[in-house]
Amino acid sequence: MSSPILLAYDFDGEGGGKSVSDKAIARELKKKNLAWVHLDLNHPDTKEWLDREISYLDPFVVDALLADETRPRIAEIGDGAIIILRGVNLNENADPEDMVSIRMWVDNERIISVQRRKLQAVLDLEDRLKAGKGPRNSGQFLNMLLSCLSDRMAPVLLELDEATDDVEEQILDNPDTAFREKIIDIRKEAIILRRYMAPQKDAIGQLRLAEFTWLDPGQKRHLQENYDHSMRYVEDLDAIRERAQIVKDELANIIADRLNRNLYVLSVIAAIFLPLGFLTGLLGINVGGIPGSEDPYAFFVFCGMLIILVIIQILLFKKLKWF
């Protein structure tokens, strides 16, 4: 049967690490040197493995790692922490705003992480380890993971910002109700991304203030940088959401102005033809005594009167500044 372990590494303290077997990683997690195991939360044996191999940790840790619904947060327990983060979903046929969670227990000697879906930032971190440019300790691991999450987030926000610019430009050039759905999609994506990025920013802010032995001043400065990146992303999402709302309002105003203008033209036309229709209707009734019924030139005279009436109406409307 397949193993619940996706990745298992023993760090060398110099930026590299060696992959270890599923059986060996349980022993490495109990030693003083830093080791990392990454588990598949969808595997049926994951809970059993956690209960068996990390029973020396607080039971709350396992419950937090296996929780069904999670939001980015940090919970300090002694010299370790439960850290839950989210990254954009870059899997095939997936929406980026459907963010993927990674749940971790981090202390000075061990890193235990689990995921339900593939997270590209984890694979980026593994590539750095293989190249000998990975983390040397737990503090660097967290900072590198946050940097990888941030690097994957930046293109998504850039694409969302450019989509907002495109819609805004198209609406100014050619306002159309077809753009409403696109505006709604942009705003919806920004709202969903912010739902997770805002608490993630707060979690990073809490982490940089924590007093862990494995977070030295240098690592806290890096956490400050990651916090600033998260803050900027949240502000960008707020700006995109507000811009999308402004564009939507502008589109509604343009469409309303166009409708009002059309209704105004129809009203003017109706006002012009109202007396004309009254007169033609009055003279078209089939009763005796209709003026000019016996005169061969009466029709032309009547048409001339109608033309004069229209001219008088137009001059009156212009004087009243109706058009």
Secondary structure, 3 states (H helix, E strand, C coil): CCCCEEEEEEECCCCCEEECCHHHHHHHCCCCCCEEEEEECCCCCHHHHHHHHCCCCCHHHHHHHCCCCCCCEEEEECCEEEEEEEECCCCCCCCCCCCEEEEEEECCCEEEEEECCCCHHHHHHHHHHHCCCCCCCHHHHHHHHHHHHHHHHHHHHHHHHHHHHHHHHHHHHCCCCCHHHHHHHHHHHHHHHHHHHHHHHHHHHHHHCCCCCCCCHHHHHHHHHHHHHHHHHHHHHHHHHHHHHHHHHHHHHHHHHHHHHHHHHHHHHHHHHHHHHHHHHHHCCCCCCCCCCCCCCHHHHHHHHHHHHHHHHHHHHHHCCCC
